[in-house]
Each structure stands twice: as C-alpha cells, then as structure tokens.
Amino acid sequence: MNTADITLPFTADDLQSLHTTVERFAKQAIAPHVAAWEESGQFDRSLYTQAAQLGLLGLGYPEHLDGTPAPWRARNLLSQTLARYGGSGGVMASLFSHNIGLPPLMAHGSAELQAEVVPPVLRGERIAALAITEPGGGSDVASLRTTARADGADYVIDGEKIFITSGLRADWITLAVRTDPASKGASGISMVVVPGDTPGITRTRLHKMGWHSSDTAQLHFDGVRVPQRYRLGEEGAGFKMIMGNFNGERLAMSAMALGFAEACFDEALDWARQRQTFGAALIERQAIRHKLMDMQMRISSTQAWVDAVTQQADAGQTGAEWVAQVCLLKNHATQTMQFCTDAAVQMLGGMGYMRGTVSERVYREVKVMMIGGGAEEIMKELAAKQLGI
C-alpha cells in the first residue's frame, strides 16, 4: 500500500477510542451471529455497510478516497481486537478482503482507476478480492498460467484461480496474469483489476474445514475482456507487486492470530472459573493454572513481537531484515494461536468439541492461518534468504 499519506500519528486517546469502537462492533454486530453465519456459509452483506459507517473499512486509506489515514499500529489494533471479540476468522477474511485486494491498486494504479474502484469499496457498497493462487501452484506464484493476451485496447484473459476469499461476491478482482506467454518464472507477470460482472467469469463455491462464513471460490476466466487501462503499473512488474503485498498481509495475519489466541484464553479462563469438578472450580487445579500461564506466556511474547515489527513498519524500516521478521513473526503468531486453541479445547473438555464455542470454531481455523499468506516452510525459507543464510 502507498503509505505516503496514511502515516498520520494516532494518539493514545485515538487508539483507545478505536479499540472501544471495534470491541463494541465485534460484540454486538458479529459475535451473536457467527454461529448462524457459519451454518449458512456467509454473513449478511449489510455488515460491510455497518463496518464502513464506523470507518473500519477505510482505515489506512487516503481521505480523498473516502478513507481514514492510519499507521500500522492502528490497523493492527483493529485486526487484533476484532479477532479477540468477534471470534471468527471467516468473517474477518471476507469483510476485509479489500485489504489484500486494494493495496496493489493503491501502490501502482492510476489516480483515475483508484477513484473508480476504491471509494465504493470503502463505503461498503462494493467488495474487492485478490486472486493469485492457482490449482497446483500454491505458494509458487511464479508458476502461474493464467494469461492476459493483448487485443487492441483490451486484454483477453483465460485461466483459473483457486482459494479466492470473497470469490463469490467480489465486484472487483485484483488478478495476477501472465502478459508475456513466452516468459517463465517471475518474469512476464502483471496485475490487472477485473470488474466482477465481466462476461466469461465463472465462480464455484469451495467447502472448507473452517472459515465457513467466508465465501471462498474457484474462479474460471474464459475469454474475459478487460481494458488495458485496468492494468496496474508496467507490464511484467507484477511479481514484485505480489511479493510486496504479502508483507502487509502477513503482518495483519500475525495481529489476527494474536487476537484469536486471546479469544481462546478468555474463553478458557472463564470456563475454568465457572466449571466445578470434584467439589472445586477448575481454576483451583494447579495443572489448569499452569496451562493458562503457558498460554499467557506465548500471548505476551507474540504481543511484544507484533508491537516491535509494527513500530518498525510505521518508522519506514522495511528492508530485508524487517521482511524476515514479518515471516518469522507470522509463524510464531500462528503457532501461538495453535497452542492456545488446542489448550482451550482441552480445558473445555466435551464443550470444547461442540459447535458454538469460540475455541471449537477457532480450532478449525488454525491451519488456514498457518498456510494462508505463505506456509510455515515458505516463511522460514524466505526469512533465511532475506538474512543471507
């Protein structure tokens, strides 16, 4: 994302106000409805408008595009708080899919294209998505085969994408394509913004282990014609755009994972205080208290790391070492989420296996957090390369 005009300072009072607003929104507009949304496979589209009216969708975007300039510490506070009190990765993934779909447009799109696409999304009127991954490709972005052939003033797009968040509903799709059919690997890849109602796009719902309330789709492009003015930046520069976009996504996912770990800790602590076994509350058992402290230890270390990496991002210190830290932080944060979720489900016992508890739902969402945005193994390898190891 272009940060030239979104680094205005947030005071402590601003951050506290944001926290209060997000917590209230999560508890009132999300948490009571998540179970029903999980069953239906989607959440009410009106949630976009509600979030937009509170300024949540536009956080971190320029004012002239109907956004609110904000540093990373404010955006990560939003992610962490919404995860902790909303308790649904599926809702967050789709509600904020524009935060991975729009940054390439903000960084490389023309002013005219930004004005056409961004404001309606930030107002909750349109939905934006990012489409990179292809069947058989996974984290190997350089292997993509979707093509965009120049034909006059247009591109004609053919190919398919998979695991696309908001894929069923998206009104705008930021799409990775190969504009040079003779190229291989990272060269010849470009980014194009595609209107969702363009003829030739077919969408197929995917069924997942978790994130049930997030509409995830496989997209097929058959002779999809898009004006070349919808290309972002220069032809062939797409791979670098994609790699840069991943850094912000991984930092946001780290904050989310931390919030979900806190949500599981909150539920486990509440349960331990209420649940009576053999004449005493669970919290009276040393083993339970120790397990809660194991959770808190991991949460605290993750919080400190998130804060440190966020502070560097806001200071513009985003070189190779920072990229490595983001990769390792994403692994650490999702491992913290995994540990806390597993501990919470174990502590809740039979209730932890029942639909409707936060811990059960988040337990099913752990793996997508550990895989999405770059699997653990990819993160380790990328971090090593950034550090020259």
C-alpha positions in Angstrom: 0.0 0.0 0.0 1.2 3.5 -0.8 1.9 4.9 2.7 2.7 8.5 1.6 -0.5 9.9 3.0 -1.5 7.3 5.6 1.1 7.8 8.3 -0.6 10.5 10.3 0.0 10.0 14.0 -2.6 8.3 16.2 -2.6 9.5 19.8 -3.1 7.2 22.8 -6.7 8.5 23.0 -7.3 7.8 19.3 -6.1 4.2 19.8 -8.3 3.8 22.9 -11.3 5.2 21.1 -10.6 2.8 18.1 -10.3 -0.1 20.5 -13.6 0.7 22.2 -15.4 1.1 18.9 -14.1 -2.1 17.4 -14.8 -4.1 20.6 -18.4 -2.8 20.7 -18.9 -3.6 17.0 -17.5 -7.1 17.4 -19.6 -7.9 20.4 -22.8 -6.5 19.0 -22.7 -7.0 15.3 -20.6 -10.1 14.9 -20.3 -12.4 17.9 -24.0 -13.1 18.4 -24.5 -14.0 14.8 -21.4 -16.1 13.9 -22.9 -19.5 14.6 -25.8 -18.8 12.2 -23.5 -17.4 9.6 -21.3 -20.4 9.9 -24.3 -22.6 9.1 -25.5 -20.5 6.2 -22.0 -20.2 4.7 -22.0 -16.4 4.5 -22.6 -13.3 6.6 -25.2 -10.6 5.9 -23.9 -8.2 3.2 -25.2 -5.4 5.4 -22.2 -6.0 7.7 -20.0 -4.2 5.1 -22.1 -1.1 5.4 -22.1 -1.2 9.2 -18.3 -1.5 9.3 -17.9 1.2 6.7 -20.1 3.6 8.7 -17.7 3.2 11.6 -14.7 3.9 9.4 -13.3 0.4 9.8 -13.2 -0.5 6.1 -11.4 2.7 5.2 -8.8 2.6 8.0 -5.4 3.2 6.4 -6.6 4.7 3.1 -6.4 8.3 2.0 -9.1 10.8 2.8 -9.7 11.7 -0.9 -10.8 8.1 -1.5 -13.1 8.1 1.5 -10.6 6.5 3.8 -9.0 7.4 7.1 -5.2 7.8 7.2 -3.8 5.5 9.9 -0.5 3.9 10.8 0.1 0.1 11.1 -0.3 0.2 14.9 -3.9 1.4 14.4 -4.7 -1.1 11.6 -3.2 -4.0 13.7 -5.2 -2.9 16.7 -8.3 -3.2 14.6 -7.3 -6.7 13.5 -6.4 -8.0 16.9 -9.4 -6.5 18.7 -11.9 -7.7 16.1 -10.4 -11.2 16.2 -10.5 -11.3 20.0 -14.1 -10.2 20.5 -15.6 -11.3 17.2 -14.1 -14.8 17.3 -14.4 -15.5 13.6 -11.6 -15.7 11.0 -14.2 -16.3 8.3 -16.0 -13.1 8.9 -12.7 -11.1 9.1 -11.3 -12.7 5.9 -14.2 -11.7 3.7 -15.1 -8.4 5.5 -11.6 -7.2 5.0 -10.6 -8.9 1.8 -10.2 -5.5 0.3 -7.1 -5.1 2.5 -5.3 -7.6 0.2 -7.1 -6.7 -3.0 -6.7 -2.9 -2.9 -3.1 -2.3 -1.8 -1.6 -3.2 -5.3 -4.0 -0.7 -6.8 -3.1 1.9 -4.2 0.6 1.5 -4.9 0.6 1.1 -8.6 -2.8 2.0 -10.1 -3.6 5.3 -11.8 -5.4 8.0 -10.0 -8.4 7.6 -12.3 -8.6 3.8 -11.6 -8.2 4.4 -7.8 -11.1 6.9 -7.9 -13.3 4.4 -9.8 -12.6 1.4 -7.6 -11.7 2.4 -4.1 -14.4 4.7 -2.7 -17.4 2.4 -3.3 -15.4 -0.4 -1.6 -14.5 1.7 1.5 -18.2 2.7 1.7 -19.2 -0.9 1.9 -21.1 -0.8 -1.4 -18.7 -3.0 -3.4 -16.4 -5.9 -2.5 -12.8 -6.3 -3.6 -10.8 -9.5 -3.7 -7.3 -10.7 -4.6 -6.8 -13.6 -7.0 -3.2 -15.0 -7.1 -3.2 -18.7 -6.3 -3.9 -21.3 -9.0 -4.6 -25.0 -8.9 -1.4 -26.9 -8.4 0.5 -23.7 -7.8 0.1 -23.0 -4.1 2.8 -20.7 -2.8 4.7 -21.0 -6.0 3.4 -17.7 -7.5 6.0 -17.8 -10.3 4.3 -20.9 -11.8 1.0 -19.1 -12.6 -0.5 -19.9 -16.0 -3.5 -17.5 -16.3 -2.8 -15.4 -19.4 -3.8 -12.0 -20.5 -3.4 -11.6 -24.2 -3.3 -8.0 -25.7 -6.1 -7.4 -28.3 -6.3 -3.8 -29.3 -7.0 -1.7 -26.2 -8.1 -4.7 -24.2 -6.7 -7.8 -22.6 -8.3 -11.2 -23.1 -7.9 -13.3 -20.0 -8.0 -17.1 -19.8 -7.2 -19.3 -16.8 -8.3 -20.1 -13.3 -7.7 -19.2 -9.7 -8.4 -21.1 -6.5 -8.9 -20.5 -2.8 -10.1 -16.9 -3.5 -11.5 -15.2 -0.4 -14.7 -13.2 -1.3 -14.5 -15.0 -4.6 -18.3 -15.5 -4.9 -19.3 -11.9 -4.1 -16.3 -9.8 -5.3 -17.2 -6.8 -7.5 -13.6 -6.1 -8.2 -10.9 -8.8 -8.6 -7.2 -7.8 -8.5 -5.8 -10.6 -10.7 -2.3 -11.9 -11.4 -1.8 -12.8 -15.0 0.9 -13.7 -17.4 1.0 -11.0 -20.1 4.0 -12.5 -21.8 3.1 -16.1 -22.8 6.7 -16.9 -23.7 8.0 -15.9 -20.3 8.8 -18.3 -17.5 9.0 -17.9 -13.7 8.7 -14.5 -12.2 9.1 -12.6 -15.4 6.2 -11.7 -17.6 3.7 -11.5 -14.7 1.4 -8.5 -14.5 -1.5 -7.3 -12.3 -4.9 -6.4 -13.7 -8.1 -5.2 -11.9 -11.1 -7.1 -13.3 -14.8 -6.0 -12.8 -16.6 -8.9 -11.3 -19.6 -8.7 -13.7 -17.4 -9.1 -16.8 -18.7 -11.8 -19.1 -16.7 -15.0 -19.1 -16.1 -15.3 -15.3 -17.4 -18.5 -13.6 -17.4 -18.9 -9.8 -17.6 -22.2 -7.9 -18.0 -22.3 -4.1 -15.3 -24.2 -2.2 -16.1 -26.1 1.0 -13.6 -25.8 3.8 -12.6 -27.1 7.2 -13.1 -23.7 8.8 -13.9 -20.1 7.8 -17.4 -21.3 6.9 -18.9 -17.8 6.9 -16.3 -16.7 4.3 -17.3 -17.2 0.7 -14.3 -18.9 -0.9 -14.3 -19.7 -4.6 -12.5 -21.2 -7.6 -12.6 -18.7 -10.5 -12.6 -19.6 -14.2 -11.8 -16.9 -16.8 -12.9 -17.8 -20.3 -12.2 -15.1 -22.9 -12.7 -12.3 -20.3 -12.2 -9.0 -22.0 -10.8 -6.1 -19.8 -9.5 -2.7 -20.9 -5.7 -2.4 -20.6 -6.2 0.8 -18.6 -7.1 -1.6 -15.7 -3.5 -2.9 -15.6 -1.5 -1.9 -12.5 1.9 -0.4 -13.3 4.0 -1.7 -16.1 3.6 -4.9 -17.9 5.8 -7.6 -16.4 6.2 -5.9 -13.0 3.5 -8.0 -11.2 5.7 -10.4 -9.4 7.4 -7.7 -7.3 4.0 -6.2 -6.6 2.7 -9.5 -5.3 5.7 -10.1 -3.1 5.4 -6.6 -1.6 1.7 -7.1 -1.0 2.4 -10.3 1.0 4.3 -8.4 3.7 1.3 -6.3 4.8 -0.9 -9.4 4.6 1.4 -11.4 6.9 1.7 -8.6 9.4 -2.1 -8.3 9.6 -2.4 -12.1 9.9 0.0 -12.0 12.8 -2.2 -9.5 14.7 -5.3 -11.6 13.9 -3.6 -14.7 15.1 -2.7 -13.0 18.4 -6.3 -11.8 18.8 -7.7 -15.4 18.3 -5.2 -16.7 20.8 -6.5 -14.1 23.3 -10.1 -15.1 22.5 -9.3 -18.7 23.3 -7.6 -17.7 26.5 -10.6 -15.6 27.5 -13.0 -18.4 27.0 -10.7 -21.0 28.8 -10.3 -18.7 31.8 -14.0 -18.0 32.0 -14.7 -21.7 31.8 -12.1 -22.6 34.4 -13.6 -20.2 36.9 -17.2 -21.5 36.4 -16.7 -25.2 35.8 -17.0 -27.3 39.0 -15.2 -30.7 39.2 -15.0 -32.8 42.3 -16.2 -30.0 44.6 -14.0 -27.2 43.3 -13.7 -24.9 40.3 -11.2 -25.9 37.6 -9.2 -22.8 38.3 -8.3 -24.3 41.7 -6.3 -27.1 39.9 -2.6 -26.4 39.6 -2.5 -28.1 36.2 -5.1 -25.8 34.8 -3.5 -22.7 36.2 -0.1 -23.7 34.7 -1.8 -24.4 31.3 -3.3 -20.9 31.4 0.1 -19.4 32.2 1.6 -21.3 29.3 -1.0 -19.7 27.1 -0.3 -16.2 28.6 3.4 -16.6 28.1 3.0 -17.2 24.4 0.5 -14.4 24.1 2.8 -11.9 25.8 5.8 -12.9 23.7 3.7 -12.6 20.5 2.3 -9.2 21.6 5.8 -7.9 22.1 7.0 -9.1 18.7 3.9 -7.7 16.9 4.5 -4.3 18.6 8.2 -4.3 17.7 7.6 -5.2 14.0 4.7 -2.7 13.8 6.8 0.1 15.2 9.5 -0.6 12.5 6.9 -0.5 9.8 5.5 2.8 11.0 9.1 4.2 11.1 9.6 3.1 7.5 12.2 0.5 8.4 11.0 -2.2 6.0 14.2 -3.6 4.5 15.3 -7.2 4.1 15.7 -7.8 7.9 12.2 -6.5 8.5 10.7 -8.8 5.8 12.5 -11.7 7.6 11.0 -10.6 10.9 7.5 -10.5 9.4 7.9 -14.0 8.1 9.1 -15.4 11.4 6.5 -13.4 13.3 3.7 -14.8 11.2 5.0 -18.3 12.1 5.3 -17.5 15.8 1.9 -15.8 16.0 0.1 -18.7 14.3 1.9 -21.2 16.5 0.7 -19.2 19.5 -2.8 -19.4 18.1 -2.5 -23.1 17.6 -1.2 -23.7 21.1 -3.8 -21.6 22.8 -6.7 -23.0 20.7 -5.6 -26.6 21.5 -5.2 -25.8 25.2 -8.6 -24.1 25.4 -10.4 -27.0 23.6 -8.7 -29.5 26.0 -9.7 -27.3 29.0 -13.3 -27.1 27.9 -13.5 -30.8 27.5 -16.6 -32.0 25.8 -17.9 -28.5 25.4 -14.8 -27.6 23.5 -15.8 -30.2 20.9 -19.3 -28.6 20.5 -20.2 -26.2 17.8 -20.9 -22.7 19.2 -17.9 -22.3 21.4 -15.2 -19.8 20.2 -12.4 -22.3 20.8 -14.0 -25.0 18.7 -14.5 -22.6 15.8 -11.0 -21.1 16.0 -9.6 -24.6 16.3 -10.9 -25.3 12.8 -9.4 -22.1 11.5 -5.8 -22.5 12.8 -4.5 -24.3 9.7 -5.7 -21.8 7.2 -3.8 -19.1 9.2 -0.7 -21.2 9.2 -0.9 -21.9 5.5 -2.6 -18.8 4.1 -0.3 -15.9 3.1 2.6 -18.3 2.9 3.0 -21.6 4.6 5.4 -22.0 7.6 8.0 -23.7 5.4 7.9 -21.0 2.8 8.2 -18.3 5.6 11.3 -20.0 7.0 13.0 -20.2 3.7 12.2 -16.6 2.7 13.4 -15.3 6.1 16.7 -17.2 5.7 17.2 -15.7 2.2 16.5 -12.2 3.5 19.1 -12.7 6.2 21.6 -14.1 3.8 21.6 -17.5 5.4 
